[in-house]
């Protein structure tokens, strides 16, 4: 049981990086960016092929981030310059990336194995001899990385540029009237978001020991699920609280999925039902939230008048 | 200060819904003039302000602000020299950001936005000082979200934001229309104060004829995309609301006659 939970937390923490990226596009910019389904495997593909070719597994991470950021840049340019709607711009990038990812990997999947001499970030961490057991050490490192990333995102969103990105997502008319180039802020936000998503993909590929062309399917919904679950659990009001709740949401989501996989058999579920379950979970939470606000509105009105 | 020549704007050009919003507008506004603009719905008042601020491009014409031809500049590049307050209080502020964050965005209007903290202790002090001049107690609520403010408070904040970076030109688009009479009075008073303090060149669209004659030093009446009346000085001082209304129906009648003549 302990290892089951630790495992879920490990995966949840890697997932949290993706969720932070989705938070930037979805909530900060108010841009439902489906390119995530392509940029997540893109990060994984770049990491896998580079490690396969013998590059240091830490050095591949910035390359993955850069690749993801370029994908976000494409979506942003499609939307701002060619005036394509956010959804379609994201889908276009996603579908282009499918072929690009296949090109990068040269085949549908690459597996990284210590038996073949491939080093990953995780295998290197495990080589360090510590009094702490690996099963505690690895999630601890992941936690520190995620916290560092969260603080960086928080800090960025409070800079002059970050604030302009936030106001763009809130009120475009007001932003332009205050001399914010909303095209640029959208492009920067999307690049940042997809860079983080690709980093998550790169780490996940190293963690599970393989990259697969289909590993991105439904990732946007999974990311969204994390953001929504976190929001329902904590309902933070400041940027720092919201990024925190996103991380908690990602871990909760991953644990829920792990539990569904482990005990779902008893209820007749198969692993192939996973995407369906994720979809249903998001629908359930969204309808729950609507029901809740409806119930809350009524007494509020009585108080006000 | 503001020079407009032969400005025309047509919406849905070439379609069945073609709508001539501005025709051949010529307007010169010297520095520190306060111009009130009146006219019926669809007269082109808001369109005029939107074309000046670059929300959409005109079909024809020239706009100069402070000697600079701005016609090719996108909205965000014109923004440093233009302060705007909209009819809807929700339009001028970002609801999910705090009061001080909104002010920080406005304070960077004429500067490059960099990777440094948007709100410093020095800035916060400055914001508090400026908010105090509004007399609404907002200086003690710097870190509250703007969504918690009332329409009047939001509009007051928008006026402050619009004038924070010292624009050349202030455009007010019926900025009191959606407020209750008492709040509207307050906002109008505040507007006058801020405009006078910074001796801003101002265009104010209003539905209120009395207000139009009472404030500023010049009044323009628009009808069907044209400026049909432009009064200032003694002529304006003598004019009453009824005179203004008479003038309006006079021009409308003349127009009707012209149209009839065209048909015959």
HADDOCK unambig.tbl for C-alpha pairs under 7 A between the chains (distance, minus, plus):
assign (segid A and resid 158 and name CA) (segid B and resid 117 and name CA) 5.86 0.50 0.50
assign (segid A and resid 158 and name CA) (segid B and resid 118 and name CA) 6.09 0.50 0.50
assign (segid A and resid 159 and name CA) (segid B and resid 115 and name CA) 5.43 0.50 0.50
assign (segid A and resid 159 and name CA) (segid B and resid 116 and name CA) 4.93 0.50 0.50
assign (segid A and resid 159 and name CA) (segid B and resid 117 and name CA) 4.09 0.50 0.50
assign (segid A and resid 159 and name CA) (segid B and resid 118 and name CA) 4.72 0.50 0.50
assign (segid A and resid 160 and name CA) (segid B and resid 113 and name CA) 5.14 0.50 0.50
assign (segid A and resid 160 and name CA) (segid B and resid 114 and name CA) 5.49 0.50 0.50
assign (segid A and resid 160 and name CA) (segid B and resid 115 and name CA) 6.06 0.50 0.50
assign (segid A and resid 160 and name CA) (segid B and resid 116 and name CA) 6.01 0.50 0.50
assign (segid A and resid 160 and name CA) (segid B and resid 117 and name CA) 5.97 0.50 0.50
assign (segid A and resid 160 and name CA) (segid B and resid 118 and name CA) 4.32 0.50 0.50
assign (segid A and resid 161 and name CA) (segid B and resid 113 and name CA) 5.13 0.50 0.50
assign (segid A and resid 161 and name CA) (segid B and resid 114 and name CA) 5.48 0.50 0.50
assign (segid A and resid 161 and name CA) (segid B and resid 115 and name CA) 5.93 0.50 0.50
assign (segid A and resid 164 and name CA) (segid B and resid 105 and name CA) 6.76 0.50 0.50
assign (segid A and resid 167 and name CA) (segid B and resid 94 and name CA) 6.00 0.50 0.50
assign (segid A and resid 170 and name CA) (segid B and resid 94 and name CA) 5.68 0.50 0.50
assign (segid A and resid 170 and name CA) (segid B and resid 96 and name CA) 6.71 0.50 0.50
assign (segid A and resid 171 and name CA) (segid B and resid 94 and name CA) 5.55 0.50 0.50
assign (segid A and resid 174 and name CA) (segid B and resid 91 and name CA) 6.23 0.50 0.50
assign (segid A and resid 174 and name CA) (segid B and resid 92 and name CA) 5.19 0.50 0.50
assign (segid A and resid 174 and name CA) (segid B and resid 93 and name CA) 6.09 0.50 0.50
assign (segid A and resid 176 and name CA) (segid B and resid 75 and name CA) 6.44 0.50 0.50
assign (segid A and resid 176 and name CA) (segid B and resid 76 and name CA) 4.85 0.50 0.50
assign (segid A and resid 177 and name CA) (segid B and resid 76 and name CA) 6.23 0.50 0.50
assign (segid A and resid 177 and name CA) (segid B and resid 79 and name CA) 5.46 0.50 0.50
assign (segid A and resid 177 and name CA) (segid B and resid 84 and name CA) 6.93 0.50 0.50
assign (segid A and resid 178 and name CA) (segid B and resid 76 and name CA) 6.99 0.50 0.50
assign (segid A and resid 178 and name CA) (segid B and resid 79 and name CA) 5.92 0.50 0.50
assign (segid A and resid 178 and name CA) (segid B and resid 105 and name CA) 6.90 0.50 0.50
assign (segid A and resid 178 and name CA) (segid B and resid 106 and name CA) 5.57 0.50 0.50
assign (segid A and resid 178 and name CA) (segid B and resid 109 and name CA) 5.39 0.50 0.50
assign (segid A and resid 179 and name CA) (segid B and resid 76 and name CA) 4.12 0.50 0.50
assign (segid A and resid 179 and name CA) (segid B and resid 77 and name CA) 6.11 0.50 0.50
assign (segid A and resid 179 and name CA) (segid B and resid 79 and name CA) 4.92 0.50 0.50
assign (segid A and resid 179 and name CA) (segid B and resid 80 and name CA) 6.17 0.50 0.50
assign (segid A and resid 179 and name CA) (segid B and resid 109 and name CA) 5.30 0.50 0.50
assign (segid A and resid 180 and name CA) (segid B and resid 76 and name CA) 5.82 0.50 0.50
assign (segid A and resid 181 and name CA) (segid B and resid 76 and name CA) 5.78 0.50 0.50
